Amino acid sequence: MTTDSEDPKNALDKMKKEMAKKKAKLTVPADFLDNAKSYDDKLTLVKILSEKEKQRVVLLFKKMIQSGIEEENKKKGLK
């Protein structure tokens, strides 16, 4: 007789469930997003997002940098 830890299918299902929990979407209250008017509120929001969504923040900065490079190249007459 096999236990859950020995059965590859059960072990895989268990790992998938654990990973799904870790990948749960960030829940930031909508009113916080709408009402983040003070510097401290905005800073807190950025900290939360950057901690929970590191990969998305990296992609955002890459796109911002690339956009800046393209704009400078257009000003200089380059491609």
mmCIF file of the N, C-alpha and C atoms, coordinates in Angstrom:
data_MODEL
# 
_entry.id   MODEL 
# 
loop_
_atom_site.group_PDB 
_atom_site.id 
_atom_site.type_symbol 
_atom_site.label_atom_id 
_atom_site.label_alt_id 
_atom_site.label_comp_id 
_atom_site.label_asym_id 
_atom_site.label_entity_id 
_atom_site.label_seq_id 
_atom_site.pdbx_PDB_ins_code 
_atom_site.Cartn_x 
_atom_site.Cartn_y 
_atom_site.Cartn_z 
_atom_site.occupancy 
_atom_site.B_iso_or_equiv 
_atom_site.pdbx_formal_charge 
_atom_site.auth_seq_id 
_atom_site.auth_comp_id 
_atom_site.auth_asym_id 
_atom_site.auth_atom_id 
_atom_site.pdbx_PDB_model_num 
ATOM 1   N N  . MET A 1 1  ? 0.836   -1.185 0.000   1.00 0.00 ? 1  MET A N  1 
ATOM 2   C CA . MET A 1 1  ? 0.000   0.000  0.000   1.00 0.00 ? 1  MET A CA 1 
ATOM 3   C C  . MET A 1 1  ? 0.884   1.253  0.000   1.00 0.00 ? 1  MET A C  1 
ATOM 4   N N  . THR A 1 2  ? 0.537   2.250  -0.800  1.00 0.00 ? 2  THR A N  1 
ATOM 5   C CA . THR A 1 2  ? 1.343   3.458  -0.881  1.00 0.00 ? 2  THR A CA 1 
ATOM 6   C C  . THR A 1 2  ? 0.663   4.590  -0.122  1.00 0.00 ? 2  THR A C  1 
ATOM 7   N N  . THR A 1 3  ? 1.481   5.492  0.370   1.00 0.00 ? 3  THR A N  1 
ATOM 8   C CA . THR A 1 3  ? 0.946   6.674  1.038   1.00 0.00 ? 3  THR A CA 1 
ATOM 9   C C  . THR A 1 3  ? 0.942   7.820  0.055   1.00 0.00 ? 3  THR A C  1 
ATOM 10  N N  . ASP A 1 4  ? 0.339   8.929  0.450   1.00 0.00 ? 4  ASP A N  1 
ATOM 11  C CA . ASP A 1 4  ? 0.271   10.101 -0.432  1.00 0.00 ? 4  ASP A CA 1 
ATOM 12  C C  . ASP A 1 4  ? 1.653   10.562 -0.844  1.00 0.00 ? 4  ASP A C  1 
ATOM 13  N N  . SER A 1 5  ? 2.606   10.522 0.089   1.00 0.00 ? 5  SER A N  1 
ATOM 14  C CA . SER A 1 5  ? 3.944   11.008 -0.232  1.00 0.00 ? 5  SER A CA 1 
ATOM 15  C C  . SER A 1 5  ? 4.665   10.088 -1.202  1.00 0.00 ? 5  SER A C  1 
ATOM 16  N N  . GLU A 1 6  ? 4.250   8.819  -1.297  1.00 0.00 ? 6  GLU A N  1 
ATOM 17  C CA . GLU A 1 6  ? 4.890   7.888  -2.214  1.00 0.00 ? 6  GLU A CA 1 
ATOM 18  C C  . GLU A 1 6  ? 4.224   7.886  -3.584  1.00 0.00 ? 6  GLU A C  1 
ATOM 19  N N  . ASP A 1 7  ? 2.963   8.243  -3.654  1.00 0.00 ? 7  ASP A N  1 
ATOM 20  C CA . ASP A 1 7  ? 2.228   8.241  -4.911  1.00 0.00 ? 7  ASP A CA 1 
ATOM 21  C C  . ASP A 1 7  ? 2.586   9.505  -5.701  1.00 0.00 ? 7  ASP A C  1 
ATOM 22  N N  . PRO A 1 8  ? 3.239   9.342  -6.850  1.00 0.00 ? 8  PRO A N  1 
ATOM 23  C CA . PRO A 1 8  ? 3.670   10.514 -7.620  1.00 0.00 ? 8  PRO A CA 1 
ATOM 24  C C  . PRO A 1 8  ? 2.521   11.446 -8.021  1.00 0.00 ? 8  PRO A C  1 
ATOM 25  N N  . LYS A 1 9  ? 1.370   10.887 -8.381  1.00 0.00 ? 9  LYS A N  1 
ATOM 26  C CA . LYS A 1 9  ? 0.239   11.724 -8.787  1.00 0.00 ? 9  LYS A CA 1 
ATOM 27  C C  . LYS A 1 9  ? -0.244  12.583 -7.627  1.00 0.00 ? 9  LYS A C  1 
ATOM 28  N N  . ASN A 1 10 ? -0.385  11.997 -6.449  1.00 0.00 ? 10 ASN A N  1 
ATOM 29  C CA . ASN A 1 10 ? -0.832  12.762 -5.285  1.00 0.00 ? 10 ASN A CA 1 
ATOM 30  C C  . ASN A 1 10 ? 0.209   13.802 -4.883  1.00 0.00 ? 10 ASN A C  1 
ATOM 31  N N  . ALA A 1 11 ? 1.475   13.436 -4.986  1.00 0.00 ? 11 ALA A N  1 
ATOM 32  C CA . ALA A 1 11 ? 2.527   14.380 -4.643  1.00 0.00 ? 11 ALA A CA 1 
ATOM 33  C C  . ALA A 1 11 ? 2.516   15.568 -5.603  1.00 0.00 ? 11 ALA A C  1 
ATOM 34  N N  . LEU A 1 12 ? 2.304   15.295 -6.887  1.00 0.00 ? 12 LEU A N  1 
ATOM 35  C CA . LEU A 1 12 ? 2.242   16.352 -7.890  1.00 0.00 ? 12 LEU A CA 1 
ATOM 36  C C  . LEU A 1 12 ? 1.041   17.264 -7.649  1.00 0.00 ? 12 LEU A C  1 
ATOM 37  N N  . ASP A 1 13 ? -0.114  16.651 -7.355  1.00 0.00 ? 13 ASP A N  1 
ATOM 38  C CA . ASP A 1 13 ? -1.308  17.450 -7.068  1.00 0.00 ? 13 ASP A CA 1 
ATOM 39  C C  . ASP A 1 13 ? -1.097  18.332 -5.851  1.00 0.00 ? 13 ASP A C  1 
ATOM 40  N N  . LYS A 1 14 ? -0.450  17.791 -4.841  1.00 0.00 ? 14 LYS A N  1 
ATOM 41  C CA . LYS A 1 14 ? -0.182  18.555 -3.621  1.00 0.00 ? 14 LYS A CA 1 
ATOM 42  C C  . LYS A 1 14 ? 0.745   19.740 -3.920  1.00 0.00 ? 14 LYS A C  1 
ATOM 43  N N  . MET A 1 15 ? 1.766   19.501 -4.727  1.00 0.00 ? 15 MET A N  1 
ATOM 44  C CA . MET A 1 15 ? 2.690   20.579 -5.087  1.00 0.00 ? 15 MET A CA 1 
ATOM 45  C C  . MET A 1 15 ? 1.979   21.659 -5.892  1.00 0.00 ? 15 MET A C  1 
ATOM 46  N N  . LYS A 1 16 ? 1.103   21.254 -6.808  1.00 0.00 ? 16 LYS A N  1 
ATOM 47  C CA . LYS A 1 16 ? 0.350   22.223 -7.610  1.00 0.00 ? 16 LYS A CA 1 
ATOM 48  C C  . LYS A 1 16 ? -0.518  23.099 -6.727  1.00 0.00 ? 16 LYS A C  1 
ATOM 49  N N  . LYS A 1 17 ? -1.166  22.503 -5.741  1.00 0.00 ? 17 LYS A N  1 
ATOM 50  C CA . LYS A 1 17 ? -2.014  23.269 -4.829  1.00 0.00 ? 17 LYS A CA 1 
ATOM 51  C C  . LYS A 1 17 ? -1.188  24.268 -4.024  1.00 0.00 ? 17 LYS A C  1 
ATOM 52  N N  . GLU A 1 18 ? -0.028  23.842 -3.553  1.00 0.00 ? 18 GLU A N  1 
ATOM 53  C CA . GLU A 1 18 ? 0.837   24.732 -2.783  1.00 0.00 ? 18 GLU A CA 1 
ATOM 54  C C  . GLU A 1 18 ? 1.331   25.888 -3.640  1.00 0.00 ? 18 GLU A C  1 
ATOM 55  N N  . MET A 1 19 ? 1.689   25.597 -4.890  1.00 0.00 ? 19 MET A N  1 
ATOM 56  C CA . MET A 1 19 ? 2.155   26.657 -5.786  1.00 0.00 ? 19 MET A CA 1 
ATOM 57  C C  . MET A 1 19 ? 1.025   27.617 -6.120  1.00 0.00 ? 19 MET A C  1 
ATOM 58  N N  . ALA A 1 20 ? -0.186  27.102 -6.267  1.00 0.00 ? 20 ALA A N  1 
ATOM 59  C CA . ALA A 1 20 ? -1.329  27.965 -6.564  1.00 0.00 ? 20 ALA A CA 1 
ATOM 60  C C  . ALA A 1 20 ? -1.582  28.924 -5.411  1.00 0.00 ? 20 ALA A C  1 
ATOM 61  N N  . LYS A 1 21 ? -1.404  28.460 -4.199  1.00 0.00 ? 21 LYS A N  1 
ATOM 62  C CA . LYS A 1 21 ? -1.571  29.329 -3.034  1.00 0.00 ? 21 LYS A CA 1 
ATOM 63  C C  . LYS A 1 21 ? -0.541  30.453 -3.056  1.00 0.00 ? 21 LYS A C  1 
ATOM 64  N N  . LYS A 1 22 ? 0.680   30.115 -3.416  1.00 0.00 ? 22 LYS A N  1 
ATOM 65  C CA . LYS A 1 22 ? 1.751   31.108 -3.448  1.00 0.00 ? 22 LYS A CA 1 
ATOM 66  C C  . LYS A 1 22 ? 1.543   32.111 -4.578  1.00 0.00 ? 22 LYS A C  1 
ATOM 67  N N  . LYS A 1 23 ? 0.881   31.677 -5.658  1.00 0.00 ? 23 LYS A N  1 
ATOM 68  C CA . LYS A 1 23 ? 0.659   32.548 -6.804  1.00 0.00 ? 23 LYS A CA 1 
ATOM 69  C C  . LYS A 1 23 ? -0.642  33.329 -6.695  1.00 0.00 ? 23 LYS A C  1 
ATOM 70  N N  . ALA A 1 24 ? -1.284  33.280 -5.545  1.00 0.00 ? 24 ALA A N  1 
ATOM 71  C CA . ALA A 1 24 ? -2.554  33.988 -5.381  1.00 0.00 ? 24 ALA A CA 1 
ATOM 72  C C  . ALA A 1 24 ? -2.374  35.451 -5.746  1.00 0.00 ? 24 ALA A C  1 
ATOM 73  N N  . LYS A 1 25 ? -3.373  35.991 -6.388  1.00 0.00 ? 25 LYS A N  1 
ATOM 74  C CA . LYS A 1 25 ? -3.305  37.375 -6.835  1.00 0.00 ? 25 LYS A CA 1 
ATOM 75  C C  . LYS A 1 25 ? -3.228  38.315 -5.648  1.00 0.00 ? 25 LYS A C  1 
ATOM 76  N N  . LEU A 1 26 ? -2.522  39.387 -5.871  1.00 0.00 ? 26 LEU A N  1 
ATOM 77  C CA . LEU A 1 26 ? -2.389  40.425 -4.870  1.00 0.00 ? 26 LEU A CA 1 
ATOM 78  C C  . LEU A 1 26 ? -3.734  41.098 -4.668  1.00 0.00 ? 26 LEU A C  1 
ATOM 79  N N  . THR A 1 27 ? -4.114  41.254 -3.427  1.00 0.00 ? 27 THR A N  1 
ATOM 80  C CA . THR A 1 27 ? -5.368  41.926 -3.146  1.00 0.00 ? 27 THR A CA 1 
ATOM 81  C C  . THR A 1 27 ? -5.078  43.252 -2.467  1.00 0.00 ? 27 THR A C  1 
ATOM 82  N N  . VAL A 1 28 ? -5.215  44.290 -3.219  1.00 0.00 ? 28 VAL A N  1 
ATOM 83  C CA . VAL A 1 28 ? -5.075  45.645 -2.706  1.00 0.00 ? 28 VAL A CA 1 
ATOM 84  C C  . VAL A 1 28 ? -6.462  46.260 -2.773  1.00 0.00 ? 28 VAL A C  1 
ATOM 85  N N  . PRO A 1 29 ? -6.935  46.781 -1.659  1.00 0.00 ? 29 PRO A N  1 
ATOM 86  C CA . PRO A 1 29 ? -8.280  47.343 -1.681  1.00 0.00 ? 29 PRO A CA 1 
ATOM 87  C C  . PRO A 1 29 ? -8.429  48.411 -2.772  1.00 0.00 ? 29 PRO A C  1 
ATOM 88  N N  . ALA A 1 30 ? -9.531  48.365 -3.494  1.00 0.00 ? 30 ALA A N  1 
ATOM 89  C CA . ALA A 1 30 ? -9.762  49.303 -4.589  1.00 0.00 ? 30 ALA A CA 1 
ATOM 90  C C  . ALA A 1 30 ? -9.779  50.737 -4.096  1.00 0.00 ? 30 ALA A C  1 
ATOM 91  N N  . ASP A 1 31 ? -10.331 50.956 -2.901  1.00 0.00 ? 31 ASP A N  1 
ATOM 92  C CA . ASP A 1 31 ? -10.373 52.326 -2.392  1.00 0.00 ? 31 ASP A CA 1 
ATOM 93  C C  . ASP A 1 31 ? -8.978  52.851 -2.093  1.00 0.00 ? 31 ASP A C  1 
ATOM 94  N N  . PHE A 1 32 ? -8.065  51.955 -1.747  1.00 0.00 ? 32 PHE A N  1 
ATOM 95  C CA . PHE A 1 32 ? -6.684  52.386 -1.509  1.00 0.00 ? 32 PHE A CA 1 
ATOM 96  C C  . PHE A 1 32 ? -6.039  52.851 -2.809  1.00 0.00 ? 32 PHE A C  1 
ATOM 97  N N  . LEU A 1 33 ? -6.317  52.140 -3.875  1.00 0.00 ? 33 LEU A N  1 
ATOM 98  C CA . LEU A 1 33 ? -5.785  52.543 -5.174  1.00 0.00 ? 33 LEU A CA 1 
ATOM 99  C C  . LEU A 1 33 ? -6.363  53.879 -5.621  1.00 0.00 ? 33 LEU A C  1 
ATOM 100 N N  . ASP A 1 34 ? -7.652  54.062 -5.403  1.00 0.00 ? 34 ASP A N  1 
ATOM 101 C CA . ASP A 1 34 ? -8.317  55.295 -5.827  1.00 0.00 ? 34 ASP A CA 1 
ATOM 102 C C  . ASP A 1 34 ? -7.978  56.482 -4.937  1.00 0.00 ? 34 ASP A C  1 
ATOM 103 N N  . ASN A 1 35 ? -7.768  56.222 -3.669  1.00 0.00 ? 35 ASN A N  1 
ATOM 104 C CA . ASN A 1 35 ? -7.601  57.314 -2.705  1.00 0.00 ? 35 ASN A CA 1 
ATOM 105 C C  . ASN A 1 35 ? -6.163  57.528 -2.257  1.00 0.00 ? 35 ASN A C  1 
ATOM 106 N N  . ALA A 1 36 ? -5.200  56.922 -2.929  1.00 0.00 ? 36 ALA A N  1 
ATOM 107 C CA . ALA A 1 36 ? -3.796  57.089 -2.544  1.00 0.00 ? 36 ALA A CA 1 
ATOM 108 C C  . ALA A 1 36 ? -3.320  58.464 -3.002  1.00 0.00 ? 36 ALA A C  1 
ATOM 109 N N  . LYS A 1 37 ? -3.631  59.475 -2.199  1.00 0.00 ? 37 LYS A N  1 
ATOM 110 C CA . LYS A 1 37 ? -3.300  60.837 -2.583  1.00 0.00 ? 37 LYS A CA 1 
ATOM 111 C C  . LYS A 1 37 ? -2.048  61.343 -1.890  1.00 0.00 ? 37 LYS A C  1 
ATOM 112 N N  . SER A 1 38 ? -1.824  60.887 -0.666  1.00 0.00 ? 38 SER A N  1 
ATOM 113 C CA . SER A 1 38 ? -0.647  61.369 0.048   1.00 0.00 ? 38 SER A CA 1 
ATOM 114 C C  . SER A 1 38 ? 0.589   60.593 -0.409  1.00 0.00 ? 38 SER A C  1 
ATOM 115 N N  . TYR A 1 39 ? 1.724   61.191 -0.177  1.00 0.00 ? 39 TYR A N  1 
ATOM 116 C CA . TYR A 1 39 ? 2.981   60.552 -0.555  1.00 0.00 ? 39 TYR A CA 1 
ATOM 117 C C  . TYR A 1 39 ? 3.139   59.227 0.168   1.00 0.00 ? 39 TYR A C  1 
ATOM 118 N N  . ASP A 1 40 ? 2.798   59.192 1.458   1.00 0.00 ? 40 ASP A N  1 
ATOM 119 C CA . ASP A 1 40 ? 2.943   57.963 2.242   1.00 0.00 ? 40 ASP A CA 1 
ATOM 120 C C  . ASP A 1 40 ? 2.049   56.847 1.707   1.00 0.00 ? 40 ASP A C  1 
ATOM 121 N N  . ASP A 1 41 ? 0.826   57.188 1.312   1.00 0.00 ? 41 ASP A N  1 
ATOM 122 C CA . ASP A 1 41 ? -0.075  56.178 0.743   1.00 0.00 ? 41 ASP A CA 1 
ATOM 123 C C  . ASP A 1 41 ? 0.478   55.622 -0.559  1.00 0.00 ? 41 ASP A C  1 
ATOM 124 N N  . LYS A 1 42 ? 0.971   56.501 -1.401  1.00 0.00 ? 42 LYS A N  1 
ATOM 125 C CA . LYS A 1 42 ? 1.530   56.066 -2.685  1.00 0.00 ? 42 LYS A CA 1 
ATOM 126 C C  . LYS A 1 42 ? 2.780   55.221 -2.474  1.00 0.00 ? 42 LYS A C  1 
ATOM 127 N N  . LEU A 1 43 ? 3.611   55.619 -1.527  1.00 0.00 ? 43 LEU A N  1 
ATOM 128 C CA . LEU A 1 43 ? 4.829   54.867 -1.233  1.00 0.00 ? 43 LEU A CA 1 
ATOM 129 C C  . LEU A 1 43 ? 4.492   53.475 -0.714  1.00 0.00 ? 43 LEU A C  1 
ATOM 130 N N  . THR A 1 44 ? 3.507   53.400 0.163   1.00 0.00 ? 44 THR A N  1 
ATOM 131 C CA . THR A 1 44 ? 3.079   52.103 0.695   1.00 0.00 ? 44 THR A CA 1 
ATOM 132 C C  . THR A 1 44 ? 2.552   51.218 -0.416  1.00 0.00 ? 44 THR A C  1 
ATOM 133 N N  . LEU A 1 45 ? 1.770   51.781 -1.308  1.00 0.00 ? 45 LEU A N  1 
ATOM 134 C CA . LEU A 1 45 ? 1.229   51.018 -2.432  1.00 0.00 ? 45 LEU A CA 1 
ATOM 135 C C  . LEU A 1 45 ? 2.349   50.475 -3.317  1.00 0.00 ? 45 LEU A C  1 
ATOM 136 N N  . VAL A 1 46 ? 3.335   51.308 -3.615  1.00 0.00 ? 46 VAL A N  1 
ATOM 137 C CA . VAL A 1 46 ? 4.465   50.870 -4.444  1.00 0.00 ? 46 VAL A CA 1 
ATOM 138 C C  . VAL A 1 46 ? 5.239   49.765 -3.742  1.00 0.00 ? 46 VAL A C  1 
ATOM 139 N N  . LYS A 1 47 ? 5.434   49.883 -2.444  1.00 0.00 ? 47 LYS A N  1 
ATOM 140 C CA . LYS A 1 47 ? 6.140   48.836 -1.692  1.00 0.00 ? 47 LYS A CA 1 
ATOM 141 C C  . LYS A 1 47 ? 5.388   47.515 -1.751  1.00 0.00 ? 47 LYS A C  1 
ATOM 142 N N  . ILE A 1 48 ? 4.085   47.559 -1.546  1.00 0.00 ? 48 ILE A N  1 
ATOM 143 C CA . ILE A 1 48 ? 3.276   46.335 -1.584  1.00 0.00 ? 48 ILE A CA 1 
ATOM 144 C C  . ILE A 1 48 ? 3.363   45.688 -2.959  1.00 0.00 ? 48 ILE A C  1 
ATOM 145 N N  . LEU A 1 49 ? 3.162   46.489 -3.994  1.00 0.00 ? 49 LEU A N  1 
ATOM 146 C CA . LEU A 1 49 ? 3.187   45.945 -5.349  1.00 0.00 ? 49 LEU A CA 1 
ATOM 147 C C  . LEU A 1 49 ? 4.561   45.387 -5.713  1.00 0.00 ? 49 LEU A C  1 
ATOM 148 N N  . SER A 1 50 ? 5.621   46.087 -5.319  1.00 0.00 ? 50 SER A N  1 
ATOM 149 C CA . SER A 1 50 ? 6.955   45.619 -5.691  1.00 0.00 ? 50 SER A CA 1 
ATOM 150 C C  . SER A 1 50 ? 7.360   44.372 -4.921  1.00 0.00 ? 50 SER A C  1 
ATOM 151 N N  . GLU A 1 51 ? 6.828   44.195 -3.730  1.00 0.00 ? 51 GLU A N  1 
ATOM 152 C CA . GLU A 1 51 ? 7.128   42.977 -2.970  1.00 0.00 ? 51 GLU A CA 1 
ATOM 153 C C  . GLU A 1 51 ? 6.372   41.779 -3.529  1.00 0.00 ? 51 GLU A C  1 
ATOM 154 N N  . LYS A 1 52 ? 5.131   41.994 -3.905  1.00 0.00 ? 52 LYS A N  1 
ATOM 155 C CA . LYS A 1 52 ? 4.277   40.878 -4.343  1.00 0.00 ? 52 LYS A CA 1 
ATOM 156 C C  . LYS A 1 52 ? 4.405   40.572 -5.826  1.00 0.00 ? 52 LYS A C  1 
ATOM 157 N N  . GLU A 1 53 ? 4.745   41.557 -6.616  1.00 0.00 ? 53 GLU A N  1 
ATOM 158 C CA . GLU A 1 53 ? 4.765   41.403 -8.079  1.00 0.00 ? 53 GLU A CA 1 
ATOM 159 C C  . GLU A 1 53 ? 6.124   41.809 -8.644  1.00 0.00 ? 53 GLU A C  1 
ATOM 160 N N  . LYS A 1 54 ? 7.181   41.203 -8.142  1.00 0.00 ? 54 LYS A N  1 
ATOM 161 C CA . LYS A 1 54 ? 8.542   41.590 -8.540  1.00 0.00 ? 54 LYS A CA 1 
ATOM 162 C C  . LYS A 1 54 ? 8.756   41.506 -10.041 1.00 0.00 ? 54 LYS A C  1 
ATOM 163 N N  . GLN A 1 55 ? 8.316   40.443 -10.650 1.00 0.00 ? 55 GLN A N  1 
ATOM 164 C CA . GLN A 1 55 ? 8.544   40.252 -12.083 1.00 0.00 ? 55 GLN A CA 1 
ATOM 165 C C  . GLN A 1 55 ? 7.825   41.312 -12.909 1.00 0.00 ? 55 GLN A C  1 
ATOM 166 N N  . ARG A 1 56 ? 6.621   41.667 -12.504 1.00 0.00 ? 56 ARG A N  1 
ATOM 167 C CA . ARG A 1 56 ? 5.882   42.698 -13.232 1.00 0.00 ? 56 ARG A CA 1 
ATOM 168 C C  . ARG A 1 56 ? 6.560   44.058 -13.097 1.00 0.00 ? 56 ARG A C  1 
ATOM 169 N N  . VAL A 1 57 ? 7.115   44.340 -11.927 1.00 0.00 ? 57 VAL A N  1 
ATOM 170 C CA . VAL A 1 57 ? 7.810   45.610 -11.715 1.00 0.00 ? 57 VAL A CA 1 
ATOM 171 C C  . VAL A 1 57 ? 9.055   45.671 -12.601 1.00 0.00 ? 57 VAL A C  1 
ATOM 172 N N  . VAL A 1 58 ? 9.776   44.564 -12.692 1.00 0.00 ? 58 VAL A N  1 
ATOM 173 C CA . VAL A 1 58 ? 10.962  44.519 -13.550 1.00 0.00 ? 58 VAL A CA 1 
ATOM 174 C C  . VAL A 1 58 ? 10.569  44.783 -15.005 1.00 0.00 ? 58 VAL A C  1 
ATOM 175 N N  . LEU A 1 59 ? 9.503   44.144 -15.463 1.00 0.00 ? 59 LEU A N  1 
ATOM 176 C CA . LEU A 1 59 ? 9.046   44.356 -16.842 1.00 0.00 ? 59 LEU A CA 1 
ATOM 177 C C  . LEU A 1 59 ? 8.617   45.802 -17.065 1.00 0.00 ? 59 LEU A C  1 
ATOM 178 N N  . LEU A 1 60 ? 7.976   46.391 -16.085 1.00 0.00 ? 60 LEU A N  1 
ATOM 179 C CA . LEU A 1 60 ? 7.558   47.785 -16.192 1.00 0.00 ? 60 LEU A CA 1 
ATOM 180 C C  . LEU A 1 60 ? 8.765   48.699 -16.386 1.00 0.00 ? 60 LEU A C  1 
ATOM 181 N N  . PHE A 1 61 ? 9.805   48.497 -15.570 1.00 0.00 ? 61 PHE A N  1 
ATOM 182 C CA . PHE A 1 61 ? 10.998  49.322 -15.698 1.00 0.00 ? 61 PHE A CA 1 
ATOM 183 C C  . PHE A 1 61 ? 11.717  49.083 -17.020 1.00 0.00 ? 61 PHE A C  1 
ATOM 184 N N  . LYS A 1 62 ? 11.752  47.834 -17.478 1.00 0.00 ? 62 LYS A N  1 
ATOM 185 C CA . LYS A 1 62 ? 12.369  47.553 -18.773 1.00 0.00 ? 62 LYS A CA 1 
ATOM 186 C C  . LYS A 1 62 ? 11.653  48.297 -19.886 1.00 0.00 ? 62 LYS A C  1 
ATOM 187 N N  . LYS A 1 63 ? 10.318  48.289 -19.839 1.00 0.00 ? 63 LYS A N  1 
ATOM 188 C CA . LYS A 1 63 ? 9.539   48.986 -20.873 1.00 0.00 ? 63 LYS A CA 1 
ATOM 189 C C  . LYS A 1 63 ? 9.753   50.488 -20.789 1.00 0.00 ? 63 LYS A C  1 
ATOM 190 N N  . MET A 1 64 ? 9.833   51.024 -19.572 1.00 0.00 ? 64 MET A N  1 
ATOM 191 C CA . MET A 1 64 ? 10.050  52.459 -19.406 1.00 0.00 ? 64 MET A CA 1 
ATOM 192 C C  . MET A 1 64 ? 11.423  52.864 -19.953 1.00 0.00 ? 64 MET A C  1 
ATOM 193 N N  . ILE A 1 65 ? 12.431  52.066 -19.661 1.00 0.00 ? 65 ILE A N  1 
ATOM 194 C CA . ILE A 1 65 ? 13.782  52.363 -20.138 1.00 0.00 ? 65 ILE A CA 1 
ATOM 195 C C  . ILE A 1 65 ? 13.830  52.260 -21.658 1.00 0.00 ? 65 ILE A C  1 
ATOM 196 N N  . GLN A 1 66 ? 13.245  51.199 -22.207 1.00 0.00 ? 66 GLN A N  1 
ATOM 197 C CA . GLN A 1 66 ? 13.236  51.017 -23.660 1.00 0.00 ? 66 GLN A CA 1 
ATOM 198 C C  . GLN A 1 66 ? 12.510  52.169 -24.348 1.00 0.00 ? 66 GLN A C  1 
ATOM 199 N N  . SER A 1 67 ? 11.401  52.596 -23.772 1.00 0.00 ? 67 SER A N  1 
ATOM 200 C CA . SER A 1 67 ? 10.644  53.713 -24.328 1.00 0.00 ? 67 SER A CA 1 
ATOM 201 C C  . SER A 1 67 ? 11.483  54.995 -24.324 1.00 0.00 ? 67 SER A C  1 
ATOM 202 N N  . GLY A 1 68 ? 12.208  55.215 -23.241 1.00 0.00 ? 68 GLY A N  1 
ATOM 203 C CA . GLY A 1 68 ? 13.073  56.390 -23.146 1.00 0.00 ? 68 GLY A CA 1 
ATOM 204 C C  . GLY A 1 68 ? 14.191  56.355 -24.171 1.00 0.00 ? 68 GLY A C  1 
ATOM 205 N N  . ILE A 1 69 ? 14.765  55.183 -24.370 1.00 0.00 ? 69 ILE A N  1 
ATOM 206 C CA . ILE A 1 69 ? 15.834  55.024 -25.369 1.00 0.00 ? 69 ILE A CA 1 
ATOM 207 C C  . ILE A 1 69 ? 15.292  55.296 -26.764 1.00 0.00 ? 69 ILE A C  1 
ATOM 208 N N  . GLU A 1 70 ? 14.119  54.735 -27.068 1.00 0.00 ? 70 GLU A N  1 
ATOM 209 C CA . GLU A 1 70 ? 13.517  54.945 -28.393 1.00 0.00 ? 70 GLU A CA 1 
ATOM 210 C C  . GLU A 1 70 ? 13.196  56.418 -28.624 1.00 0.00 ? 70 GLU A C  1 
ATOM 211 N N  . GLU A 1 71 ? 12.716  57.095 -27.607 1.00 0.00 ? 71 GLU A N  1 
ATOM 212 C CA . GLU A 1 71 ? 12.392  58.517 -27.739 1.00 0.00 ? 71 GLU A CA 1 
ATOM 213 C C  . GLU A 1 71 ? 13.645  59.347 -27.988 1.00 0.00 ? 71 GLU A C  1 
ATOM 214 N N  . GLU A 1 72 ? 14.712  59.048 -27.284 1.00 0.00 ? 72 GLU A N  1 
ATOM 215 C CA . GLU A 1 72 ? 15.974  59.756 -27.486 1.00 0.00 ? 72 GLU A CA 1 
ATOM 216 C C  . GLU A 1 72 ? 16.532  59.502 -28.883 1.00 0.00 ? 72 GLU A C  1 
ATOM 217 N N  . ASN A 1 73 ? 16.416  58.270 -29.342 1.00 0.00 ? 73 ASN A N  1 
ATOM 218 C CA . ASN A 1 73 ? 16.886  57.931 -30.673 1.00 0.00 ? 73 ASN A CA 1 
ATOM 219 C C  . ASN A 1 73 ? 16.090  58.675 -31.748 1.00 0.00 ? 73 ASN A C  1 
ATOM 220 N N  . LYS A 1 74 ? 14.786  58.840 -31.541 1.00 0.00 ? 74 LYS A N  1 
ATOM 221 C CA . LYS A 1 74 ? 13.960  59.588 -32.497 1.00 0.00 ? 74 LYS A CA 1 
ATOM 222 C C  . LYS A 1 74 ? 14.400  61.049 -32.537 1.00 0.00 ? 74 LYS A C  1 
ATOM 223 N N  . LYS A 1 75 ? 14.702  61.613 -31.370 1.00 0.00 ? 75 LYS A N  1 
ATOM 224 C CA . LYS A 1 75 ? 15.146  63.019 -31.308 1.00 0.00 ? 75 LYS A CA 1 
ATOM 225 C C  . LYS A 1 75 ? 16.464  63.196 -32.048 1.00 0.00 ? 75 LYS A C  1 
ATOM 226 N N  . LYS A 1 76 ? 17.312  62.172 -31.982 1.00 0.00 ? 76 LYS A N  1 
ATOM 227 C CA . LYS A 1 76 ? 18.624  62.243 -32.636 1.00 0.00 ? 76 LYS A CA 1 
ATOM 228 C C  . LYS A 1 76 ? 18.572  61.825 -34.099 1.00 0.00 ? 76 LYS A C  1 
ATOM 229 N N  . GLY A 1 77 ? 17.411  61.372 -34.554 1.00 0.00 ? 77 GLY A N  1 
ATOM 230 C CA . GLY A 1 77 ? 17.262  60.956 -35.939 1.00 0.00 ? 77 GLY A CA 1 
ATOM 231 C C  . GLY A 1 77 ? 17.735  59.546 -36.183 1.00 0.00 ? 77 GLY A C  1 
ATOM 232 N N  . LEU A 1 78 ? 17.883  58.779 -35.146 1.00 0.00 ? 78 LEU A N  1 
ATOM 233 C CA . LEU A 1 78 ? 18.276  57.364 -35.281 1.00 0.00 ? 78 LEU A CA 1 
ATOM 234 C C  . LEU A 1 78 ? 17.042  56.491 -35.298 1.00 0.00 ? 78 LEU A C  1 
ATOM 235 N N  . LYS A 1 79 ? 17.206  55.218 -35.640 1.00 0.00 ? 79 LYS A N  1 
ATOM 236 C CA . LYS A 1 79 ? 16.091  54.284 -35.642 1.00 0.00 ? 79 LYS A CA 1 
ATOM 237 C C  . LYS A 1 79 ? 15.625  53.977 -34.262 1.00 0.00 ? 79 LYS A C  1 
# 
